Amino acid sequence: MSKKPFLLLNLTSICKTLFSLTLWLLSITPSVAQKSLEEIKIDSILSQPLDSILVWVQENAEKDIEVFEKVVAEGIRRVQKTGDYEKIGDFYTAYGNWHSYHGIYSGDSLIKQTKLALFYYLKTDNKPKIAETRTNLAHDYMSVRRLVEAQNELFRAIAIYEELGDKVGVAKAHRNLSSSYLYTDEPQKAIEYLDKVTSIFREVEDYNTLSYCYLSYIDAYSRIGDYEKANAAAEECLSIVKNKVPGEVFVEVRAYSFKGDISFNQENYQQALLDYQKAFDLCEIQIGRERAATWLTEVGMAYLKLGDYQNALKNLLEGIKAYDKQDVSHLTRPYESIAECYEELGEHKNALLYVKKAKEAKDLVHAEQVANLESEGIIKYETEKKDEALAATEALLNQKNRTQNIILSASGLLTLLLAGLFYSFRKNQKATKVISAKNAENELLLKEIHHRVKNNLELVKSLISLQSAQLEDSATKDAMIASQNRVQSMGIIHQKLYQGTNLGSIEMKDYFLNLGEGILDTFDADEKVKIECAMETMELDVDTAVPLGLIVNELLTNAMKYAFPEKDSGEITISLERKDDKILSLLVKDNGVGKVGGVKPKGTGFGTQLVSLLTQQLNGIMKEENKEGTIISFEFKLDQAA
């Protein structure tokens, strides 16, 4: 009997099994390979010398979002061990460029990276990098409308560039000054500065910066109503991008957006629609529809003017979804346009909803403007805009009321009754508006007061710092530094009040983190000591937050001075929790050397006395333990908690 059929059958079965196994392996391989490739890429970059890692992060800030952040974080950790301050500054500069390009984190995060770069450059003699970083920091401040700080940094940068005889550096600082004048709505001053610098950038063939100059020209000429020059600047900007810097896609996007604004202001809405759509299409290709969707608000407003309310509403609603929920400062006009679309489509309820949102957005913009007012008079608060918002609300409400009156006019006595009720409603509504306006005005004034108090405390802190720098006696100098930290702790309170949305309370975890960072900076211990807040977010009223802040400031200062005399590193933990409605528990502990029995405590004792008095003020008790460091705990019996 032949065995061939049997062997053939077995071979067929084996082949089928192997084929199934291969398909299964292929189905699971891509995800594993993808993860492995990313890890392999990171390992490959980090296996190189530190100089090569620095070159990679400098050249890849616009790429590899996930890979970049892991590589730069490890690079910073390694370079800090070298003590090479210039190279540490270079890493933080690259990290700041990455923050600026991708816009994933808040403006404050970008400012933090640039300030860290400046901190390390100031430890070197590299004046060109110090001046360039001050210019970058000014740009970062402008992005969050901290205009006075931005201009201060620019003037410092200009002084350095002039000392070095660097006319290009001076020109770049002047270019940023022109941007600051656009923020303060002074376009003529912006044009004057731009006229000084464009020839310099063209001479040195810095077409990248030159393209941004022409963006500012478009904006400035549009604001003074010279649309002919604004159009010419837009064409020149697009020509520079096309022929000299084709990689500057976002300059091209903004140029087309500005061109759309020019046509829109000249009531050429069809051309405006084409330019706005071009700006969105270019941006979508570069970063995808979801992130580019903010540009659709402009497309929607053009459709609105053309009477295409359905397309207008579709684009406007998609556009506003792309904005950060916390950033509504750009949404006043889109909200007003959405309200108008709904009104034209007969959806009055939705129209009124968006009128209210527009009013809230405009009030927020006004609040931000008041928070930036300074004695130099650079920043202007335009109260007429608030009146415009109220007038727009009034117009929409009147339109709705006219429609209602037409319907009600056919119903005799019922019409008279409803008219009486409507009159009463309108009278009450006007009274409510007056009260709301007064409340809003008072809130803005309070924020301005907190801002000015914070600035005054900063001035006091600076004066103490200057005085302490002249002292030679260590005890006196320590007392001055302690006073400086106490002033700083109160200054942070006022900063949080004018930056926050609730004027009556402070978020304590964020406050403690800011306080800790300031104290670490004072003792130059960022690399030596870690301060951790092991607590949930918690808001407390100002009367409770101020003494708590002073207590924690004293304990942190004491730990920095005495807890880690021989250690290379240390850790301090802060926790605050609410045990019930009337009891707060505070814990501050460190893993330092602790107190030695029988040895007289160091210092004057003023800090200890201050903590004791503040504890009594909050109706609290304090306990101290020495176990693997120092543990100080408090329990406060409070009648009120925020």
Phi, psi and omega in degrees: 000132183283142178263000184298314179301320181296315179296321180296320179296317179295319178297320178298316180296319180296318180297318178299317180297315179297321180296317179296318179297320179297315178299319180296316178298319179296326182289331182260348186293316187306313184294320179295316181295319181298313178298318180295320181297318179296315179295321179296319180297315179297314180299321180296317180293315184286347177281349182277166175299159184301322179298322180290323176297318179298317178299320181295314182291329178290329183266350187238023180296336182263007184228173168046067185304308185290315183295317185302311187297322179291320181292314184292325178297315179291322178299317179297319180299318181288316186291332180294336179285340184279337184074010178275094188298322181295319181290324176299316177299323179297320179295315180294326176297315178297321179295320177297320177299322178294316176302315184295319185288316188271335177061030182285322183255175184288165177300328179296326177294318177298315179300320181299316181295318181293322178294324176295319176301314180297320180304316182282324177297326180295343176277357180246180176257016184277084183295323177301318180289325177297314181294317180296321180290324175297321177297316178296320180296322177299318178298320179295319177299320180296327181296337177248016174063032172266075196285323180296316178297323178298312182292325176300315179295321180296317180294325175295319179296317181299320180300319180291314181299320180293323176298322180277350184070028183266095184289331178291319177299316177300319180297319179295320178294320177295324177298320176291326175298321178299322178295323180295326178288335173290323177297325181268011177060047174237071189296329182294320176295322178300317180297320180301316179291321179297321179299331181286335194246338186298321180295327179293314180295325178291323181296318181269004177061036173271078187286336177299305179296324180300322179296323177291327176301317182288332171300316180294324176301314181303311182298314184295312181295326178296321183292330179266005174082012178268078187289335178295312178291326178297317178296318179297320178295322179295316179295320179294320178299312180296324178294318179298315180297315183295317188263336187243319183226068184298344179282348181277068184296321185288334172295318178297319178301312182292326179296316178294324178296316177297320177300320176298320178298320180298312179297321180299314181293336177267009177065023172265075191289332179293316178292322177300318179300317180298316181291317178298318180295323178297317178300315180295316182300316179297318181292321179298319179298323185281316188232004179091158187295321186298315181281334181276353191296342179301330181290346180289342177298322178293319178301316180298320181292328176292316177301322180300314180293334178276358177083008178267082190289328179295310178294324178299312182296318180301311182290321180295316181294320178293323182294315184290337178294334184282345179282147174302138181300331181277347183250092179253009185294337181265005192256003182300305181296316177301319178298316179297322180291321177297317178301319180294320177300311180299322179297315180293330179273003176083012181260079189292326181297313178295325179299313180295325178300315183281336170298317179296317179297321179297318179297317180296318179297318181293321178297322179295319177300316179297320179297319179295322179295317180295322180297339180261003180293135177226163185296339181294344178074020182284322187263134186247138177253113186265096182290341180300332182295325177296319177296323178298319180297317179295322179295321178295318178299315180299318182297316180293320179295319178297322179297317179295319181295323177298320178296318180295321182295327177297318180291319185285338185296342183270007189240032166053235184301325179298324178297315180298318180297313180295325178297320177297316178296320181295319178300317179297318180299315181295322179296315178295323181296318179296319178298320179296321179297319179298315180297317180297319180297317179298317178298316180298318180297317179296320179297317179297318179296320178298318179297320179296320179299313179300321180297316182290323176298317178300317179295320178295320177295323176298320179296316178300316179300317180295319179297318178298318180298316178297318180296316182295331180294337181272351185273147177251332180289120187295323181295315179296319181296319178299319179297320179294319179296320178298318178297320178301317180293325178294317177298319180298320182297323178285326179296322179296323177304309182293327176297316180295326181293316183280341177273338185274178180263344181245111183285352185257356184213163182236136173278114195284325182297312179298321179297314179298320179298315178296319179297316179298318179299319180296319180291320176300319177297318181300318182266004181052048186239026181301326183268349186261318187239138177249130177251123183241137176256099182268074185203161174276164175296140183209134178255135177231155179291159187299320182297333177271322186294321184297306179295324176300316179299319179294322177299309181297322178301314181297318183291320178294316179299317180297317179296318181296327184280325192236342190280334188232058184288329185240357182273147173284334182209165179200172182221136176239133181242134176242133174220144179220126180219154178261113181284322171205194187296337188238005181233127174247140179242124180242136179226130174231119181224154176224164179253035181277203187282343181072182180268141179262128182298140178081358180257132181295132179300148179278165176091180183275341183088357181296320180299317179297318179296320179295317178299318180298315180295318180293325177296317177297321180300324180268012178057050185237174175232150183238139176234144180232134177232151174240096182213107185054044184122203180241132178238120178240122183237152180225150167230124182246130175264109186249142176280333182225147174218143184285000000 
